[in-house]
Amino acid sequence: MRVIVGIDQETYPPALDLLVALRFAAAELQLVHVIESPLQDLPKVPLDPVREWLDNLQEQARRELEEARRRLEGSSYQIETTILHGDTPKTLIERGREWGADLVAIGSSKKGHWGALFYGSVTKAIAAGAEQSVLVAKQPPRGEEGLHVVVATDHSDYFSRCFERFLGWEVGGIRSATVLTSLSREGVPKGALSDKTFDALQEEVREQNEKLCARLREKGVEASCLLSSSPPQDAIATTMKETNADLLILGAQGHGFWDRVRLGSVSYYEVIATDHNVLVLRVLPAGYNQ
C-alpha cells in the first residue's frame, strides 16, 4: 500500500507514530512538505529579501523531512521525501492521486467543536475533499503492546467494501478491537417501529457485528462486539473512553465540505471535534490512478 504523509512544522509526529504502530505488512511512505508560497510570481518580484525568505522555507522543509525520516528509522517501510508548492490540502490530495496512494496521513492539533467549525484548517479540507482514506492523528499511541481500536460500523454496503480494503492492507499492529454499532430509536416517530421489529433488527445487527469480529480474529486480533442504544456520537465517545482506545476506524463516502456540515456527518464530526485519532476508510473511485 502507499501512504502520503503530510509533514508540517509541529503536528505530524503522532501520524508517524501511529503509522509505525499499525505495522502495515508492506507500505511505501511518501513524506510531503508543502510550501504555501506564490512561486509562480517570483519572476515579477525582484526583491532579494523575498527570495531569501523562500530559500529559508525550502531549507526548513528539508530539515523537517529529514527529522521525519529519522523518526521512521527501524520501521520496515520504504520512505521517500518530497517538497511541493501550493495549497496544502489540495496539493496533498492531488499528489496522492498522482502517486496512487491508498491513504493520506496527517497530524492535527486539538480543537473544540466551534473552533473547528469556524476556523479553516488542513484537517477539515482533507477530511472533506480526499478521495483516499484519511488518517488524522492527534495523539501518540498509548502503549507499545499493540493498538486497541474501535471499529464503528453501520453495516452499509459501502462500509463493508471499506472494511475489506482495510483488511487487505495487512495491518499487524492491532492487538484488540471493539466492533461498535449504534442502533437508537431516537428520531423514529412513535409507533413507526414495533418492539418486535426493533428486537429483530437488534439481533440482525448483533449477527453482523459478530461476522466482523470473526474476520478480525482471523487476522489474530482479539475482537469483541458492542451494540449501543445511544446516538452514534455518544456511543463512540463512551466506547473510546471505556476501552481506552488508540484509534477510531469508520467508513465515510466523500462529499463536499458544506454537505458534511449540513448532513452532520458522524465521520466529519469525529475528525474535527474530538481528541481521538481517527481513520476514515474510503473506497477509491473508478479510474483512480493506482
C-alpha positions as CSV (number, residue, x, y, z in Angstrom):
1,M,0.0,0.0,0.0
2,R,1.0,3.6,-0.4
3,V,0.7,6.4,2.1
4,I,1.1,10.2,1.6
5,V,2.2,11.8,4.9
6,G,1.8,15.5,5.4
7,I,4.9,16.9,7.2
8,D,4.5,20.3,8.7
9,Q,6.4,22.1,11.4
10,E,4.7,20.7,14.5
11,T,1.7,18.4,14.3
12,Y,3.0,15.5,12.2
13,P,4.8,13.3,14.9
14,P,1.6,11.4,16.1
15,A,0.9,10.5,12.5
16,L,4.3,8.8,12.1
17,D,3.9,7.2,15.5
18,L,0.6,5.7,14.5
19,L,1.8,4.5,11.1
20,V,4.7,2.7,12.8
21,A,2.4,1.2,15.4
22,L,-0.1,0.0,12.8
23,R,2.7,-2.1,11.2
24,F,1.5,-2.5,7.7
25,A,3.0,-5.6,6.1
26,A,4.3,-3.7,3.1
27,A,4.0,0.0,2.8
28,E,5.6,2.9,0.8
29,L,5.5,6.2,2.6
30,Q,6.0,9.5,0.8
31,L,6.7,12.3,3.2
32,V,5.5,15.5,1.7
33,H,6.1,19.1,2.9
34,V,4.0,21.7,1.1
35,I,5.3,25.3,0.9
36,E,2.4,27.7,0.5
37,S,4.0,30.5,-1.4
38,P,3.3,32.2,-4.8
39,L,6.4,30.8,-6.5
40,Q,4.8,31.3,-9.9
41,D,5.0,35.1,-9.3
42,L,8.7,35.1,-8.4
43,P,9.9,36.4,-11.9
44,K,7.9,39.6,-11.2
45,V,9.3,40.0,-7.7
46,P,13.0,41.2,-7.9
47,L,13.3,41.8,-4.2
48,D,16.2,39.8,-2.7
49,P,14.5,39.5,0.8
50,V,11.6,37.7,-0.8
51,R,13.9,35.2,-2.5
52,E,15.9,34.8,0.7
53,W,12.6,34.1,2.6
54,L,11.6,31.4,0.1
55,D,15.1,29.8,0.3
56,N,14.7,29.7,4.1
57,L,11.3,28.0,3.7
58,Q,12.9,25.4,1.4
59,E,15.7,24.7,3.8
60,Q,13.3,24.5,6.7
61,A,11.2,22.0,4.7
62,R,14.3,19.8,4.1
63,R,15.1,19.8,7.8
64,E,11.6,18.8,8.7
65,L,11.6,16.0,6.2
66,E,14.9,14.6,7.4
67,E,13.7,14.7,11.0
68,A,10.5,12.9,9.9
69,R,12.6,10.2,8.1
70,R,14.7,9.8,11.2
71,R,11.6,9.1,13.3
72,L,10.8,6.2,11.0
73,E,14.2,4.5,11.4
74,G,13.7,0.9,12.4
75,S,10.4,0.5,10.6
76,S,10.1,-1.7,7.5
77,Y,8.6,1.0,5.4
78,Q,10.1,2.3,2.2
79,I,10.5,6.1,2.6
80,E,10.8,8.9,0.1
81,T,10.6,12.7,0.7
82,T,9.2,15.4,-1.5
83,I,8.8,19.2,-1.3
84,L,5.9,20.7,-3.2
85,H,4.4,24.1,-3.6
86,G,0.7,25.2,-3.4
87,D,-2.3,24.9,-1.2
88,T,-1.6,22.3,1.4
89,P,-4.7,20.1,1.4
90,K,-5.2,20.3,-2.4
91,T,-1.6,19.5,-3.1
92,L,-1.5,16.5,-0.7
93,I,-4.7,15.1,-2.2
94,E,-3.5,15.6,-5.8
95,R,-0.1,14.1,-5.0
96,G,-1.9,11.2,-3.5
97,R,-3.9,10.7,-6.7
98,E,-0.9,11.0,-9.0
99,W,1.1,8.5,-6.9
100,G,-1.8,6.1,-6.4
101,A,-1.9,6.5,-2.7
102,D,-4.3,4.4,-0.6
103,L,-4.1,6.7,2.4
104,V,-3.3,10.3,3.4
105,A,-2.0,10.7,6.9
106,I,-1.8,14.0,8.8
107,G,-1.3,15.2,12.3
108,S,-3.8,17.6,13.8
109,S,-3.8,19.8,16.9
110,K,-6.8,19.5,19.3
111,K,-9.7,21.9,18.6
112,G,-13.1,22.3,20.2
113,H,-16.3,22.0,18.2
114,W,-16.8,25.6,17.4
115,G,-13.2,26.4,16.7
116,A,-13.0,23.5,14.2
117,L,-16.3,24.6,12.6
118,F,-15.5,28.2,12.0
119,Y,-11.7,28.3,11.5
120,G,-10.1,26.8,8.4
121,S,-7.6,24.0,8.7
122,V,-5.8,21.5,6.6
123,T,-7.5,18.7,8.6
124,K,-11.0,19.9,7.6
125,A,-10.2,20.3,3.9
126,I,-8.6,16.9,3.6
127,A,-11.3,15.1,5.6
128,A,-13.9,16.7,3.3
129,G,-12.1,16.5,0.0
130,A,-9.9,13.5,-0.1
131,E,-10.7,10.5,-2.3
132,Q,-8.3,8.4,-0.4
133,S,-8.7,7.0,3.1
134,V,-7.6,9.5,5.7
135,L,-5.7,9.0,9.0
136,V,-5.9,12.0,11.4
137,A,-3.5,11.6,14.3
138,K,-4.0,13.9,17.3
139,Q,-2.0,12.0,19.9
140,P,0.6,9.1,20.0
141,P,-0.4,5.5,20.8
142,R,-1.0,4.9,24.5
143,G,1.4,1.9,24.8
144,E,3.8,-0.4,23.0
145,E,1.9,-3.7,23.4
146,G,-0.3,-3.2,20.3
147,L,-3.1,-0.9,19.4
148,H,-6.7,-1.1,20.7
149,V,-9.2,0.2,18.1
150,V,-12.9,0.8,17.9
151,V,-14.5,-0.1,14.6
152,A,-17.7,1.9,14.2
153,T,-20.0,0.4,11.5
154,D,-23.4,1.0,10.1
155,H,-23.2,-2.3,8.2
156,S,-23.8,-0.5,4.9
157,D,-22.5,-2.0,1.7
158,Y,-20.1,0.9,1.4
159,F,-18.6,0.2,4.9
160,S,-18.3,-3.5,4.0
161,R,-16.2,-2.6,1.0
162,C,-14.1,-0.2,3.1
163,F,-13.5,-2.9,5.7
164,E,-12.4,-5.5,3.2
165,R,-10.0,-2.9,1.8
166,F,-8.6,-2.2,5.3
167,L,-8.1,-5.9,5.9
168,G,-6.2,-6.1,2.6
169,W,-3.6,-3.7,4.0
170,E,-2.4,-6.5,6.3
171,V,-2.2,-4.4,9.5
172,G,-0.1,-6.2,12.1
173,G,-0.1,-3.8,14.9
174,I,-3.7,-4.1,16.2
175,R,-3.9,-6.2,19.4
176,S,-7.6,-5.8,20.1
177,A,-10.7,-4.3,18.6
178,T,-14.3,-3.4,19.6
179,V,-16.8,-3.6,16.8
180,L,-19.4,-1.0,17.6
181,T,-22.9,-0.3,16.1
182,S,-25.3,2.4,17.3
183,L,-28.9,1.4,17.0
184,S,-31.0,4.1,18.5
185,R,-34.8,4.7,18.4
186,E,-34.1,8.4,18.8
187,G,-35.8,10.4,16.0
188,V,-38.0,7.5,14.9
189,P,-41.7,8.5,15.1
190,K,-43.6,6.8,17.9
191,G,-45.4,3.7,16.5
192,A,-43.3,3.6,13.3
193,L,-41.2,0.7,14.6
194,S,-42.8,-2.0,16.7
195,D,-40.9,-3.6,19.6
196,K,-40.9,-6.9,17.7
197,T,-39.4,-5.4,14.6
198,F,-36.8,-3.5,16.6
199,D,-35.8,-6.6,18.5
200,A,-35.4,-8.5,15.2
201,L,-33.3,-5.6,13.9
202,Q,-31.1,-5.7,17.0
203,E,-30.5,-9.4,16.6
204,E,-29.5,-8.9,12.9
205,V,-27.0,-6.2,13.9
206,R,-25.5,-8.4,16.6
207,E,-25.0,-11.2,14.0
208,Q,-23.4,-8.7,11.5
209,N,-21.1,-7.4,14.3
210,E,-20.1,-11.0,15.1
211,K,-19.2,-11.6,11.5
212,L,-16.8,-8.6,11.5
213,C,-15.3,-9.8,14.8
214,A,-14.7,-13.2,13.2
215,R,-12.9,-11.6,10.3
216,L,-10.7,-9.7,12.7
217,R,-10.0,-12.8,14.7
218,E,-8.8,-14.5,11.5
219,K,-6.1,-11.8,11.4
220,G,-5.0,-12.5,15.0
221,V,-6.9,-9.6,16.6
222,E,-8.8,-10.1,19.9
223,A,-12.3,-8.8,18.9
224,S,-15.4,-8.1,20.9
225,C,-18.8,-6.7,19.7
226,L,-20.9,-4.0,21.2
227,L,-24.4,-2.8,20.2
228,S,-25.3,0.6,21.7
229,S,-28.7,2.2,22.1
230,S,-27.1,5.7,22.2
231,P,-26.9,8.0,19.2
232,P,-23.7,7.5,17.2
233,Q,-21.6,10.3,18.6
234,D,-22.4,9.4,22.2
235,A,-21.9,5.7,21.6
236,I,-18.5,6.4,20.0
237,A,-17.4,8.8,22.8
238,T,-18.3,6.4,25.5
239,T,-16.7,3.3,23.9
240,M,-13.5,5.1,23.1
241,K,-13.2,6.2,26.7
242,E,-14.2,3.0,28.3
243,T,-11.9,0.8,26.2
244,N,-9.0,3.4,26.3
245,A,-8.8,3.0,22.5
246,D,-5.9,4.3,20.4
247,L,-7.8,4.7,17.2
248,L,-11.3,5.0,15.8
249,I,-12.0,3.4,12.5
250,L,-15.0,4.2,10.4
251,G,-16.1,4.4,6.8
252,A,-17.3,7.6,5.0
253,Q,-18.0,8.4,1.4
254,G,-16.6,11.7,0.3
255,H,-18.8,14.8,0.0
256,G,-18.1,18.5,-0.2
257,F,-17.4,20.5,3.0
258,W,-20.8,22.1,3.2
259,D,-22.6,18.9,2.5
260,R,-20.8,17.4,5.6
261,V,-21.8,20.3,7.8
262,R,-25.4,20.2,6.7
263,L,-25.6,16.4,6.9
264,G,-23.9,16.3,10.3
265,S,-21.6,13.5,9.1
266,V,-20.5,11.3,12.0
267,S,-17.1,10.8,10.5
268,Y,-16.6,14.5,9.9
269,Y,-17.5,15.3,13.5
270,E,-15.1,12.7,14.8
271,V,-12.3,14.1,12.7
272,I,-12.7,17.8,13.6
273,A,-14.4,17.9,17.0
274,T,-12.9,15.1,19.1
275,D,-9.4,14.5,20.6
276,H,-9.0,10.9,19.5
277,N,-7.2,9.5,16.5
278,V,-9.5,8.7,13.5
279,L,-9.0,6.5,10.4
280,V,-11.7,7.3,7.8
281,L,-11.9,4.5,5.3
282,R,-12.9,5.1,1.7
283,V,-13.2,3.0,-1.4
284,L,-11.2,4.6,-4.2
285,P,-13.3,5.8,-7.1
286,A,-13.3,4.1,-10.5
287,G,-10.4,5.4,-12.6
288,Y,-8.3,6.3,-9.6
289,N,-4.6,6.2,-10.6
290,Q,-3.2,3.1,-8.9
